[in-house]
Amino acid sequence: MPRSWFDPALFTFLRQLARNNRRDWFLTNEERYEHRLREPALQFIAALAGPLSAISAHYVANPAKVGGSLFRIQRDTRYHHKDSPYKPWLGIRLYHERRREVHAPSFYIHLQPGECFVAGGLWRPESPTLKRVREFIADNPDAWRRAVHAPAFRRDFPLAGDSLTRPPRGFPADHPLLDDLKRKDFIAVHAFSDSEALSPRFDRFVMARVKRLAPLADYLCAALDLEF
């Protein structure tokens, strides 16, 4: 039987971190974090690089320890209360090669006890980017419907994120895609169980979902004049 990418120690550590979200506790358990979470996560990311390039040559799975696809477990304490300095989850981003130039769509893997998911799209785009996507949807409605409104896609990848309560400025209140134009985020999410994250085939599981999310990312890249 092939070895799993992650073992149950991943979720045990994250549960304990959620209950003991303090610097002294983390420093005492930092070696566990390195060996049970960070190292397996970097190996997992490296394994995604080849399959991801087959979906898009412009997306990156970067296993670098710093500045790569693995998010830091430390919170940015400028925006979060110092009493909870760590994220009780593991986050992995498969990003566009031009992400430093443009707020580009990405794929995201979230590992947290009872709250695991794979997502794709644009999260919290700045106002100019948001305007470009809305205008592109209004000008290319059929391709948007094909990307995100097919029944099978909507069943497995519901759209998520925040929306405006009123129509965005410049768009009619009776627009047939008004609910989509009101979105502040353009993301689709697929939830999965903790046990699926512990499967030896978890890399294939993730990439199968990334492949299904690719039309959404492709559409958003087109809206932003990015290659896909």
PyMOL CGO cylinders between C-alpha atoms (Angstrom):
from pymol import cmd
from pymol.cgo import CYLINDER

trace = [
    CYLINDER, 0.00, 0.00, 0.00, 1.51, 3.42, -0.97, 0.3, 1, 1, 1, 1, 1, 1,
    CYLINDER, 1.51, 3.42, -0.97, 2.35, 5.78, 1.83, 0.3, 1, 1, 1, 1, 1, 1,
    CYLINDER, 2.35, 5.78, 1.83, -0.08, 8.64, 2.46, 0.3, 1, 1, 1, 1, 1, 1,
    CYLINDER, -0.08, 8.64, 2.46, 1.11, 12.20, 1.94, 0.3, 1, 1, 1, 1, 1, 1,
    CYLINDER, 1.11, 12.20, 1.94, -0.22, 13.18, 5.37, 0.3, 1, 1, 1, 1, 1, 1,
    CYLINDER, -0.22, 13.18, 5.37, -0.97, 11.14, 8.47, 0.3, 1, 1, 1, 1, 1, 1,
    CYLINDER, -0.97, 11.14, 8.47, -3.47, 11.73, 11.31, 0.3, 1, 1, 1, 1, 1, 1,
    CYLINDER, -3.47, 11.73, 11.31, -0.80, 13.69, 13.19, 0.3, 1, 1, 1, 1, 1, 1,
    CYLINDER, -0.80, 13.69, 13.19, -1.61, 16.59, 10.84, 0.3, 1, 1, 1, 1, 1, 1,
    CYLINDER, -1.61, 16.59, 10.84, -5.11, 17.02, 12.25, 0.3, 1, 1, 1, 1, 1, 1,
    CYLINDER, -5.11, 17.02, 12.25, -4.04, 16.16, 15.81, 0.3, 1, 1, 1, 1, 1, 1,
    CYLINDER, -4.04, 16.16, 15.81, -1.50, 19.00, 15.71, 0.3, 1, 1, 1, 1, 1, 1,
    CYLINDER, -1.50, 19.00, 15.71, -3.99, 21.47, 14.23, 0.3, 1, 1, 1, 1, 1, 1,
    CYLINDER, -3.99, 21.47, 14.23, -6.64, 20.64, 16.85, 0.3, 1, 1, 1, 1, 1, 1,
    CYLINDER, -6.64, 20.64, 16.85, -4.10, 21.12, 19.62, 0.3, 1, 1, 1, 1, 1, 1,
    CYLINDER, -4.10, 21.12, 19.62, -2.91, 24.37, 18.07, 0.3, 1, 1, 1, 1, 1, 1,
    CYLINDER, -2.91, 24.37, 18.07, -6.48, 25.68, 17.98, 0.3, 1, 1, 1, 1, 1, 1,
    CYLINDER, -6.48, 25.68, 17.98, -6.74, 25.02, 21.74, 0.3, 1, 1, 1, 1, 1, 1,
    CYLINDER, -6.74, 25.02, 21.74, -3.22, 26.32, 22.55, 0.3, 1, 1, 1, 1, 1, 1,
    CYLINDER, -3.22, 26.32, 22.55, -2.76, 29.19, 20.14, 0.3, 1, 1, 1, 1, 1, 1,
    CYLINDER, -2.76, 29.19, 20.14, 0.22, 30.72, 21.94, 0.3, 1, 1, 1, 1, 1, 1,
    CYLINDER, 0.22, 30.72, 21.94, 3.82, 31.36, 20.98, 0.3, 1, 1, 1, 1, 1, 1,
    CYLINDER, 3.82, 31.36, 20.98, 5.25, 29.34, 23.88, 0.3, 1, 1, 1, 1, 1, 1,
    CYLINDER, 5.25, 29.34, 23.88, 3.17, 26.26, 22.95, 0.3, 1, 1, 1, 1, 1, 1,
    CYLINDER, 3.17, 26.26, 22.95, 4.12, 26.51, 19.28, 0.3, 1, 1, 1, 1, 1, 1,
    CYLINDER, 4.12, 26.51, 19.28, 7.82, 26.88, 20.01, 0.3, 1, 1, 1, 1, 1, 1,
    CYLINDER, 7.82, 26.88, 20.01, 7.68, 23.79, 22.24, 0.3, 1, 1, 1, 1, 1, 1,
    CYLINDER, 7.68, 23.79, 22.24, 5.99, 21.87, 19.42, 0.3, 1, 1, 1, 1, 1, 1,
    CYLINDER, 5.99, 21.87, 19.42, 7.76, 23.45, 16.46, 0.3, 1, 1, 1, 1, 1, 1,
    CYLINDER, 7.76, 23.45, 16.46, 9.68, 20.26, 15.64, 0.3, 1, 1, 1, 1, 1, 1,
    CYLINDER, 9.68, 20.26, 15.64, 6.37, 18.39, 15.35, 0.3, 1, 1, 1, 1, 1, 1,
    CYLINDER, 6.37, 18.39, 15.35, 5.12, 21.09, 12.98, 0.3, 1, 1, 1, 1, 1, 1,
    CYLINDER, 5.12, 21.09, 12.98, 8.24, 20.78, 10.82, 0.3, 1, 1, 1, 1, 1, 1,
    CYLINDER, 8.24, 20.78, 10.82, 8.19, 16.98, 10.55, 0.3, 1, 1, 1, 1, 1, 1,
    CYLINDER, 8.19, 16.98, 10.55, 4.46, 16.23, 10.57, 0.3, 1, 1, 1, 1, 1, 1,
    CYLINDER, 4.46, 16.23, 10.57, 3.08, 19.19, 8.62, 0.3, 1, 1, 1, 1, 1, 1,
    CYLINDER, 3.08, 19.19, 8.62, 5.59, 21.36, 6.83, 0.3, 1, 1, 1, 1, 1, 1,
    CYLINDER, 5.59, 21.36, 6.83, 7.88, 18.71, 5.35, 0.3, 1, 1, 1, 1, 1, 1,
    CYLINDER, 7.88, 18.71, 5.35, 5.02, 16.48, 4.09, 0.3, 1, 1, 1, 1, 1, 1,
    CYLINDER, 5.02, 16.48, 4.09, 3.25, 19.56, 2.68, 0.3, 1, 1, 1, 1, 1, 1,
    CYLINDER, 3.25, 19.56, 2.68, 6.34, 20.59, 0.71, 0.3, 1, 1, 1, 1, 1, 1,
    CYLINDER, 6.34, 20.59, 0.71, 6.73, 17.06, -0.67, 0.3, 1, 1, 1, 1, 1, 1,
    CYLINDER, 6.73, 17.06, -0.67, 3.06, 17.08, -1.61, 0.3, 1, 1, 1, 1, 1, 1,
    CYLINDER, 3.06, 17.08, -1.61, 3.42, 20.44, -3.41, 0.3, 1, 1, 1, 1, 1, 1,
    CYLINDER, 3.42, 20.44, -3.41, 6.42, 19.15, -5.36, 0.3, 1, 1, 1, 1, 1, 1,
    CYLINDER, 6.42, 19.15, -5.36, 4.35, 16.18, -6.51, 0.3, 1, 1, 1, 1, 1, 1,
    CYLINDER, 4.35, 16.18, -6.51, 1.67, 18.51, -7.90, 0.3, 1, 1, 1, 1, 1, 1,
    CYLINDER, 1.67, 18.51, -7.90, 4.06, 20.44, -10.16, 0.3, 1, 1, 1, 1, 1, 1,
    CYLINDER, 4.06, 20.44, -10.16, 4.01, 17.99, -13.08, 0.3, 1, 1, 1, 1, 1, 1,
    CYLINDER, 4.01, 17.99, -13.08, 0.23, 17.36, -13.15, 0.3, 1, 1, 1, 1, 1, 1,
    CYLINDER, 0.23, 17.36, -13.15, -0.42, 21.10, -12.75, 0.3, 1, 1, 1, 1, 1, 1,
    CYLINDER, -0.42, 21.10, -12.75, 1.79, 21.96, -15.74, 0.3, 1, 1, 1, 1, 1, 1,
    CYLINDER, 1.79, 21.96, -15.74, -0.34, 19.56, -17.83, 0.3, 1, 1, 1, 1, 1, 1,
    CYLINDER, -0.34, 19.56, -17.83, -3.40, 21.69, -16.97, 0.3, 1, 1, 1, 1, 1, 1,
    CYLINDER, -3.40, 21.69, -16.97, -1.68, 25.05, -17.41, 0.3, 1, 1, 1, 1, 1, 1,
    CYLINDER, -1.68, 25.05, -17.41, 1.92, 25.92, -18.19, 0.3, 1, 1, 1, 1, 1, 1,
    CYLINDER, 1.92, 25.92, -18.19, 1.40, 29.26, -16.43, 0.3, 1, 1, 1, 1, 1, 1,
    CYLINDER, 1.40, 29.26, -16.43, 0.52, 27.94, -12.97, 0.3, 1, 1, 1, 1, 1, 1,
    CYLINDER, 0.52, 27.94, -12.97, 3.10, 27.06, -10.35, 0.3, 1, 1, 1, 1, 1, 1,
    CYLINDER, 3.10, 27.06, -10.35, 3.33, 24.52, -7.51, 0.3, 1, 1, 1, 1, 1, 1,
    CYLINDER, 3.33, 24.52, -7.51, 6.37, 25.82, -5.66, 0.3, 1, 1, 1, 1, 1, 1,
    CYLINDER, 6.37, 25.82, -5.66, 7.80, 23.68, -2.81, 0.3, 1, 1, 1, 1, 1, 1,
    CYLINDER, 7.80, 23.68, -2.81, 10.16, 26.40, -1.56, 0.3, 1, 1, 1, 1, 1, 1,
    CYLINDER, 10.16, 26.40, -1.56, 10.26, 26.66, 2.23, 0.3, 1, 1, 1, 1, 1, 1,
    CYLINDER, 10.26, 26.66, 2.23, 9.76, 30.43, 2.08, 0.3, 1, 1, 1, 1, 1, 1,
    CYLINDER, 9.76, 30.43, 2.08, 7.81, 32.35, -0.54, 0.3, 1, 1, 1, 1, 1, 1,
    CYLINDER, 7.81, 32.35, -0.54, 6.41, 29.27, -2.27, 0.3, 1, 1, 1, 1, 1, 1,
    CYLINDER, 6.41, 29.27, -2.27, 3.00, 27.62, -2.40, 0.3, 1, 1, 1, 1, 1, 1,
    CYLINDER, 3.00, 27.62, -2.40, 2.79, 26.80, 1.31, 0.3, 1, 1, 1, 1, 1, 1,
    CYLINDER, 2.79, 26.80, 1.31, 1.35, 29.61, 3.38, 0.3, 1, 1, 1, 1, 1, 1,
    CYLINDER, 1.35, 29.61, 3.38, 3.14, 30.53, 6.59, 0.3, 1, 1, 1, 1, 1, 1,
    CYLINDER, 3.14, 30.53, 6.59, 1.38, 29.19, 9.66, 0.3, 1, 1, 1, 1, 1, 1,
    CYLINDER, 1.38, 29.19, 9.66, 2.07, 32.47, 11.47, 0.3, 1, 1, 1, 1, 1, 1,
    CYLINDER, 2.07, 32.47, 11.47, -0.67, 35.05, 11.19, 0.3, 1, 1, 1, 1, 1, 1,
    CYLINDER, -0.67, 35.05, 11.19, 0.05, 38.63, 10.19, 0.3, 1, 1, 1, 1, 1, 1,
    CYLINDER, 0.05, 38.63, 10.19, -0.42, 40.18, 13.62, 0.3, 1, 1, 1, 1, 1, 1,
    CYLINDER, -0.42, 40.18, 13.62, -1.03, 43.59, 12.04, 0.3, 1, 1, 1, 1, 1, 1,
    CYLINDER, -1.03, 43.59, 12.04, -4.50, 42.31, 11.15, 0.3, 1, 1, 1, 1, 1, 1,
    CYLINDER, -4.50, 42.31, 11.15, -5.12, 39.62, 13.78, 0.3, 1, 1, 1, 1, 1, 1,
    CYLINDER, -5.12, 39.62, 13.78, -5.26, 39.72, 17.55, 0.3, 1, 1, 1, 1, 1, 1,
    CYLINDER, -5.26, 39.72, 17.55, -1.92, 38.79, 19.10, 0.3, 1, 1, 1, 1, 1, 1,
    CYLINDER, -1.92, 38.79, 19.10, -3.64, 36.24, 21.37, 0.3, 1, 1, 1, 1, 1, 1,
    CYLINDER, -3.64, 36.24, 21.37, -4.02, 33.92, 18.35, 0.3, 1, 1, 1, 1, 1, 1,
    CYLINDER, -4.02, 33.92, 18.35, -0.73, 34.29, 16.44, 0.3, 1, 1, 1, 1, 1, 1,
    CYLINDER, -0.73, 34.29, 16.44, -1.04, 31.04, 14.43, 0.3, 1, 1, 1, 1, 1, 1,
    CYLINDER, -1.04, 31.04, 14.43, -3.44, 29.70, 11.81, 0.3, 1, 1, 1, 1, 1, 1,
    CYLINDER, -3.44, 29.70, 11.81, -5.01, 26.40, 12.93, 0.3, 1, 1, 1, 1, 1, 1,
    CYLINDER, -5.01, 26.40, 12.93, -4.97, 25.15, 9.35, 0.3, 1, 1, 1, 1, 1, 1,
    CYLINDER, -4.97, 25.15, 9.35, -2.58, 24.36, 6.51, 0.3, 1, 1, 1, 1, 1, 1,
    CYLINDER, -2.58, 24.36, 6.51, -2.98, 26.43, 3.34, 0.3, 1, 1, 1, 1, 1, 1,
    CYLINDER, -2.98, 26.43, 3.34, -1.47, 25.71, -0.09, 0.3, 1, 1, 1, 1, 1, 1,
    CYLINDER, -1.47, 25.71, -0.09, -1.78, 28.00, -3.10, 0.3, 1, 1, 1, 1, 1, 1,
    CYLINDER, -1.78, 28.00, -3.10, -1.09, 27.01, -6.71, 0.3, 1, 1, 1, 1, 1, 1,
    CYLINDER, -1.09, 27.01, -6.71, -0.53, 30.40, -8.24, 0.3, 1, 1, 1, 1, 1, 1,
    CYLINDER, -0.53, 30.40, -8.24, -0.20, 32.12, -11.60, 0.3, 1, 1, 1, 1, 1, 1,
    CYLINDER, -0.20, 32.12, -11.60, 3.34, 32.94, -12.71, 0.3, 1, 1, 1, 1, 1, 1,
    CYLINDER, 3.34, 32.94, -12.71, 2.39, 36.63, -12.96, 0.3, 1, 1, 1, 1, 1, 1,
    CYLINDER, 2.39, 36.63, -12.96, 0.81, 36.88, -9.51, 0.3, 1, 1, 1, 1, 1, 1,
    CYLINDER, 0.81, 36.88, -9.51, 3.21, 39.64, -8.43, 0.3, 1, 1, 1, 1, 1, 1,
    CYLINDER, 3.21, 39.64, -8.43, 2.12, 41.82, -11.37, 0.3, 1, 1, 1, 1, 1, 1,
    CYLINDER, 2.12, 41.82, -11.37, -1.63, 41.17, -11.34, 0.3, 1, 1, 1, 1, 1, 1,
    CYLINDER, -1.63, 41.17, -11.34, -4.17, 39.93, -8.80, 0.3, 1, 1, 1, 1, 1, 1,
    CYLINDER, -4.17, 39.93, -8.80, -4.51, 36.63, -10.69, 0.3, 1, 1, 1, 1, 1, 1,
    CYLINDER, -4.51, 36.63, -10.69, -6.86, 33.70, -10.03, 0.3, 1, 1, 1, 1, 1, 1,
    CYLINDER, -6.86, 33.70, -10.03, -5.35, 30.80, -8.13, 0.3, 1, 1, 1, 1, 1, 1,
    CYLINDER, -5.35, 30.80, -8.13, -6.13, 27.31, -6.82, 0.3, 1, 1, 1, 1, 1, 1,
    CYLINDER, -6.13, 27.31, -6.82, -6.14, 26.76, -3.09, 0.3, 1, 1, 1, 1, 1, 1,
    CYLINDER, -6.14, 26.76, -3.09, -6.04, 23.67, -0.82, 0.3, 1, 1, 1, 1, 1, 1,
    CYLINDER, -6.04, 23.67, -0.82, -7.18, 24.12, 2.78, 0.3, 1, 1, 1, 1, 1, 1,
    CYLINDER, -7.18, 24.12, 2.78, -6.52, 21.46, 5.44, 0.3, 1, 1, 1, 1, 1, 1,
    CYLINDER, -6.52, 21.46, 5.44, -8.30, 22.04, 8.75, 0.3, 1, 1, 1, 1, 1, 1,
    CYLINDER, -8.30, 22.04, 8.75, -10.06, 19.51, 11.00, 0.3, 1, 1, 1, 1, 1, 1,
    CYLINDER, -10.06, 19.51, 11.00, -13.61, 19.15, 9.70, 0.3, 1, 1, 1, 1, 1, 1,
    CYLINDER, -13.61, 19.15, 9.70, -13.23, 22.05, 7.25, 0.3, 1, 1, 1, 1, 1, 1,
    CYLINDER, -13.23, 22.05, 7.25, -11.10, 20.82, 4.35, 0.3, 1, 1, 1, 1, 1, 1,
    CYLINDER, -11.10, 20.82, 4.35, -11.70, 22.17, 0.85, 0.3, 1, 1, 1, 1, 1, 1,
    CYLINDER, -11.70, 22.17, 0.85, -10.23, 22.83, -2.59, 0.3, 1, 1, 1, 1, 1, 1,
    CYLINDER, -10.23, 22.83, -2.59, -11.07, 26.16, -4.22, 0.3, 1, 1, 1, 1, 1, 1,
    CYLINDER, -11.07, 26.16, -4.22, -10.30, 28.10, -7.35, 0.3, 1, 1, 1, 1, 1, 1,
    CYLINDER, -10.30, 28.10, -7.35, -10.82, 31.66, -8.54, 0.3, 1, 1, 1, 1, 1, 1,
    CYLINDER, -10.82, 31.66, -8.54, -10.31, 35.22, -7.33, 0.3, 1, 1, 1, 1, 1, 1,
    CYLINDER, -10.31, 35.22, -7.33, -10.52, 36.05, -3.62, 0.3, 1, 1, 1, 1, 1, 1,
    CYLINDER, -10.52, 36.05, -3.62, -10.87, 39.69, -2.52, 0.3, 1, 1, 1, 1, 1, 1,
    CYLINDER, -10.87, 39.69, -2.52, -9.77, 41.35, -5.79, 0.3, 1, 1, 1, 1, 1, 1,
    CYLINDER, -9.77, 41.35, -5.79, -9.08, 45.07, -5.70, 0.3, 1, 1, 1, 1, 1, 1,
    CYLINDER, -9.08, 45.07, -5.70, -11.70, 47.42, -7.14, 0.3, 1, 1, 1, 1, 1, 1,
    CYLINDER, -11.70, 47.42, -7.14, -10.09, 47.82, -10.62, 0.3, 1, 1, 1, 1, 1, 1,
    CYLINDER, -10.09, 47.82, -10.62, -9.76, 44.04, -10.98, 0.3, 1, 1, 1, 1, 1, 1,
    CYLINDER, -9.76, 44.04, -10.98, -13.31, 43.51, -9.76, 0.3, 1, 1, 1, 1, 1, 1,
    CYLINDER, -13.31, 43.51, -9.76, -14.61, 46.01, -12.32, 0.3, 1, 1, 1, 1, 1, 1,
    CYLINDER, -14.61, 46.01, -12.32, -12.75, 44.28, -15.16, 0.3, 1, 1, 1, 1, 1, 1,
    CYLINDER, -12.75, 44.28, -15.16, -14.18, 40.87, -14.24, 0.3, 1, 1, 1, 1, 1, 1,
    CYLINDER, -14.18, 40.87, -14.24, -17.72, 42.22, -13.98, 0.3, 1, 1, 1, 1, 1, 1,
    CYLINDER, -17.72, 42.22, -13.98, -17.45, 43.94, -17.34, 0.3, 1, 1, 1, 1, 1, 1,
    CYLINDER, -17.45, 43.94, -17.34, -16.04, 40.78, -18.90, 0.3, 1, 1, 1, 1, 1, 1,
    CYLINDER, -16.04, 40.78, -18.90, -18.91, 38.68, -17.53, 0.3, 1, 1, 1, 1, 1, 1,
    CYLINDER, -18.91, 38.68, -17.53, -21.43, 41.20, -18.89, 0.3, 1, 1, 1, 1, 1, 1,
    CYLINDER, -21.43, 41.20, -18.89, -19.74, 41.11, -22.31, 0.3, 1, 1, 1, 1, 1, 1,
    CYLINDER, -19.74, 41.11, -22.31, -19.17, 37.32, -22.38, 0.3, 1, 1, 1, 1, 1, 1,
    CYLINDER, -19.17, 37.32, -22.38, -22.15, 35.81, -20.54, 0.3, 1, 1, 1, 1, 1, 1,
    CYLINDER, -22.15, 35.81, -20.54, -22.38, 32.51, -22.41, 0.3, 1, 1, 1, 1, 1, 1,
    CYLINDER, -22.38, 32.51, -22.41, -18.79, 31.50, -21.64, 0.3, 1, 1, 1, 1, 1, 1,
    CYLINDER, -18.79, 31.50, -21.64, -19.34, 32.41, -17.97, 0.3, 1, 1, 1, 1, 1, 1,
    CYLINDER, -19.34, 32.41, -17.97, -22.45, 30.24, -17.83, 0.3, 1, 1, 1, 1, 1, 1,
    CYLINDER, -22.45, 30.24, -17.83, -20.52, 27.33, -19.36, 0.3, 1, 1, 1, 1, 1, 1,
    CYLINDER, -20.52, 27.33, -19.36, -17.68, 27.80, -16.86, 0.3, 1, 1, 1, 1, 1, 1,
    CYLINDER, -17.68, 27.80, -16.86, -19.69, 27.94, -13.62, 0.3, 1, 1, 1, 1, 1, 1,
    CYLINDER, -19.69, 27.94, -13.62, -23.39, 27.27, -14.17, 0.3, 1, 1, 1, 1, 1, 1,
    CYLINDER, -23.39, 27.27, -14.17, -23.41, 23.75, -15.57, 0.3, 1, 1, 1, 1, 1, 1,
    CYLINDER, -23.41, 23.75, -15.57, -25.48, 21.61, -13.15, 0.3, 1, 1, 1, 1, 1, 1,
    CYLINDER, -25.48, 21.61, -13.15, -22.66, 19.12, -12.45, 0.3, 1, 1, 1, 1, 1, 1,
    CYLINDER, -22.66, 19.12, -12.45, -20.22, 21.92, -11.70, 0.3, 1, 1, 1, 1, 1, 1,
    CYLINDER, -20.22, 21.92, -11.70, -22.61, 23.80, -9.42, 0.3, 1, 1, 1, 1, 1, 1,
    CYLINDER, -22.61, 23.80, -9.42, -23.38, 20.60, -7.51, 0.3, 1, 1, 1, 1, 1, 1,
    CYLINDER, -23.38, 20.60, -7.51, -19.73, 19.87, -6.75, 0.3, 1, 1, 1, 1, 1, 1,
    CYLINDER, -19.73, 19.87, -6.75, -18.29, 23.42, -6.75, 0.3, 1, 1, 1, 1, 1, 1,
    CYLINDER, -18.29, 23.42, -6.75, -20.75, 25.97, -5.37, 0.3, 1, 1, 1, 1, 1, 1,
    CYLINDER, -20.75, 25.97, -5.37, -19.73, 29.59, -5.76, 0.3, 1, 1, 1, 1, 1, 1,
    CYLINDER, -19.73, 29.59, -5.76, -18.77, 31.22, -2.48, 0.3, 1, 1, 1, 1, 1, 1,
    CYLINDER, -18.77, 31.22, -2.48, -17.64, 34.53, -1.02, 0.3, 1, 1, 1, 1, 1, 1,
    CYLINDER, -17.64, 34.53, -1.02, -19.26, 37.88, -0.38, 0.3, 1, 1, 1, 1, 1, 1,
    CYLINDER, -19.26, 37.88, -0.38, -21.66, 39.85, -2.57, 0.3, 1, 1, 1, 1, 1, 1,
    CYLINDER, -21.66, 39.85, -2.57, -23.07, 43.34, -2.77, 0.3, 1, 1, 1, 1, 1, 1,
    CYLINDER, -23.07, 43.34, -2.77, -26.63, 43.87, -1.59, 0.3, 1, 1, 1, 1, 1, 1,
    CYLINDER, -26.63, 43.87, -1.59, -27.37, 46.20, -4.55, 0.3, 1, 1, 1, 1, 1, 1,
    CYLINDER, -27.37, 46.20, -4.55, -26.41, 46.08, -8.23, 0.3, 1, 1, 1, 1, 1, 1,
    CYLINDER, -26.41, 46.08, -8.23, -22.86, 47.35, -8.86, 0.3, 1, 1, 1, 1, 1, 1,
    CYLINDER, -22.86, 47.35, -8.86, -22.62, 50.81, -10.36, 0.3, 1, 1, 1, 1, 1, 1,
    CYLINDER, -22.62, 50.81, -10.36, -23.03, 50.80, -14.13, 0.3, 1, 1, 1, 1, 1, 1,
    CYLINDER, -23.03, 50.80, -14.13, -24.97, 47.53, -14.35, 0.3, 1, 1, 1, 1, 1, 1,
    CYLINDER, -24.97, 47.53, -14.35, -28.76, 47.28, -14.74, 0.3, 1, 1, 1, 1, 1, 1,
    CYLINDER, -28.76, 47.28, -14.74, -30.84, 45.82, -11.92, 0.3, 1, 1, 1, 1, 1, 1,
    CYLINDER, -30.84, 45.82, -11.92, -32.53, 43.45, -14.39, 0.3, 1, 1, 1, 1, 1, 1,
    CYLINDER, -32.53, 43.45, -14.39, -29.31, 41.97, -15.80, 0.3, 1, 1, 1, 1, 1, 1,
    CYLINDER, -29.31, 41.97, -15.80, -29.78, 38.17, -16.18, 0.3, 1, 1, 1, 1, 1, 1,
    CYLINDER, -29.78, 38.17, -16.18, -26.44, 37.54, -14.42, 0.3, 1, 1, 1, 1, 1, 1,
    CYLINDER, -26.44, 37.54, -14.42, -26.99, 40.12, -11.71, 0.3, 1, 1, 1, 1, 1, 1,
    CYLINDER, -26.99, 40.12, -11.71, -26.24, 37.70, -8.85, 0.3, 1, 1, 1, 1, 1, 1,
    CYLINDER, -26.24, 37.70, -8.85, -22.85, 37.00, -10.39, 0.3, 1, 1, 1, 1, 1, 1,
    CYLINDER, -22.85, 37.00, -10.39, -22.14, 40.66, -11.12, 0.3, 1, 1, 1, 1, 1, 1,
    CYLINDER, -22.14, 40.66, -11.12, -22.83, 41.49, -7.47, 0.3, 1, 1, 1, 1, 1, 1,
    CYLINDER, -22.83, 41.49, -7.47, -20.07, 39.16, -6.31, 0.3, 1, 1, 1, 1, 1, 1,
    CYLINDER, -20.07, 39.16, -6.31, -17.05, 40.57, -4.50, 0.3, 1, 1, 1, 1, 1, 1,
    CYLINDER, -17.05, 40.57, -4.50, -15.29, 37.19, -4.82, 0.3, 1, 1, 1, 1, 1, 1,
    CYLINDER, -15.29, 37.19, -4.82, -15.27, 34.85, -7.79, 0.3, 1, 1, 1, 1, 1, 1,
    CYLINDER, -15.27, 34.85, -7.79, -14.44, 31.50, -6.22, 0.3, 1, 1, 1, 1, 1, 1,
    CYLINDER, -14.44, 31.50, -6.22, -15.81, 27.97, -6.36, 0.3, 1, 1, 1, 1, 1, 1,
    CYLINDER, -15.81, 27.97, -6.36, -15.28, 25.55, -3.48, 0.3, 1, 1, 1, 1, 1, 1,
    CYLINDER, -15.28, 25.55, -3.48, -15.31, 21.77, -3.10, 0.3, 1, 1, 1, 1, 1, 1,
    CYLINDER, -15.31, 21.77, -3.10, -15.39, 20.49, 0.49, 0.3, 1, 1, 1, 1, 1, 1,
    CYLINDER, -15.39, 20.49, 0.49, -13.94, 17.09, 1.37, 0.3, 1, 1, 1, 1, 1, 1,
    CYLINDER, -13.94, 17.09, 1.37, -13.42, 14.96, 4.45, 0.3, 1, 1, 1, 1, 1, 1,
    CYLINDER, -13.42, 14.96, 4.45, -10.35, 14.70, 6.67, 0.3, 1, 1, 1, 1, 1, 1,
    CYLINDER, -10.35, 14.70, 6.67, -10.04, 11.04, 5.69, 0.3, 1, 1, 1, 1, 1, 1,
    CYLINDER, -10.04, 11.04, 5.69, -9.72, 11.98, 2.01, 0.3, 1, 1, 1, 1, 1, 1,
    CYLINDER, -9.72, 11.98, 2.01, -6.76, 14.20, 2.89, 0.3, 1, 1, 1, 1, 1, 1,
    CYLINDER, -6.76, 14.20, 2.89, -5.08, 11.16, 4.46, 0.3, 1, 1, 1, 1, 1, 1,
    CYLINDER, -5.08, 11.16, 4.46, -5.44, 8.99, 1.36, 0.3, 1, 1, 1, 1, 1, 1,
    CYLINDER, -5.44, 8.99, 1.36, -2.32, 7.89, -0.56, 0.3, 1, 1, 1, 1, 1, 1,
    CYLINDER, -2.32, 7.89, -0.56, -4.13, 9.16, -3.66, 0.3, 1, 1, 1, 1, 1, 1,
    CYLINDER, -4.13, 9.16, -3.66, -4.73, 12.64, -2.26, 0.3, 1, 1, 1, 1, 1, 1,
    CYLINDER, -4.73, 12.64, -2.26, -2.52, 14.22, -4.93, 0.3, 1, 1, 1, 1, 1, 1,
    CYLINDER, -2.52, 14.22, -4.93, -4.72, 12.71, -7.66, 0.3, 1, 1, 1, 1, 1, 1,
    CYLINDER, -4.72, 12.71, -7.66, -7.84, 13.71, -5.75, 0.3, 1, 1, 1, 1, 1, 1,
    CYLINDER, -7.84, 13.71, -5.75, -6.70, 17.34, -5.61, 0.3, 1, 1, 1, 1, 1, 1,
    CYLINDER, -6.70, 17.34, -5.61, -5.57, 17.53, -9.22, 0.3, 1, 1, 1, 1, 1, 1,
    CYLINDER, -5.57, 17.53, -9.22, -8.84, 16.03, -10.47, 0.3, 1, 1, 1, 1, 1, 1,
    CYLINDER, -8.84, 16.03, -10.47, -10.65, 18.92, -8.77, 0.3, 1, 1, 1, 1, 1, 1,
    CYLINDER, -10.65, 18.92, -8.77, -8.16, 21.50, -10.01, 0.3, 1, 1, 1, 1, 1, 1,
    CYLINDER, -8.16, 21.50, -10.01, -8.79, 20.23, -13.55, 0.3, 1, 1, 1, 1, 1, 1,
    CYLINDER, -8.79, 20.23, -13.55, -12.52, 20.77, -13.09, 0.3, 1, 1, 1, 1, 1, 1,
    CYLINDER, -12.52, 20.77, -13.09, -11.89, 24.26, -11.67, 0.3, 1, 1, 1, 1, 1, 1,
    CYLINDER, -11.89, 24.26, -11.67, -9.63, 25.14, -14.60, 0.3, 1, 1, 1, 1, 1, 1,
    CYLINDER, -9.63, 25.14, -14.60, -12.40, 26.59, -16.84, 0.3, 1, 1, 1, 1, 1, 1,
    CYLINDER, -12.40, 26.59, -16.84, -13.25, 29.11, -14.12, 0.3, 1, 1, 1, 1, 1, 1,
    CYLINDER, -13.25, 29.11, -14.12, -9.58, 30.11, -13.74, 0.3, 1, 1, 1, 1, 1, 1,
    CYLINDER, -9.58, 30.11, -13.74, -9.21, 30.24, -17.54, 0.3, 1, 1, 1, 1, 1, 1,
    CYLINDER, -9.21, 30.24, -17.54, -12.21, 32.57, -17.83, 0.3, 1, 1, 1, 1, 1, 1,
    CYLINDER, -12.21, 32.57, -17.83, -10.90, 34.88, -15.10, 0.3, 1, 1, 1, 1, 1, 1,
    CYLINDER, -10.90, 34.88, -15.10, -7.46, 34.92, -16.71, 0.3, 1, 1, 1, 1, 1, 1,
    CYLINDER, -7.46, 34.92, -16.71, -9.08, 35.99, -19.99, 0.3, 1, 1, 1, 1, 1, 1,
    CYLINDER, -9.08, 35.99, -19.99, -10.88, 38.79, -18.15, 0.3, 1, 1, 1, 1, 1, 1,
    CYLINDER, -10.88, 38.79, -18.15, -7.52, 40.05, -16.87, 0.3, 1, 1, 1, 1, 1, 1,
    CYLINDER, -7.52, 40.05, -16.87, -5.52, 39.51, -20.09, 0.3, 1, 1, 1, 1, 1, 1,
    CYLINDER, -5.52, 39.51, -20.09, -3.51, 36.70, -18.52, 0.3, 1, 1, 1, 1, 1, 1,
    CYLINDER, -3.51, 36.70, -18.52, -2.32, 33.54, -20.24, 0.3, 1, 1, 1, 1, 1, 1,
    CYLINDER, -2.32, 33.54, -20.24, -3.81, 30.24, -19.06, 0.3, 1, 1, 1, 1, 1, 1,
]
cmd.load_cgo(trace, "trace")
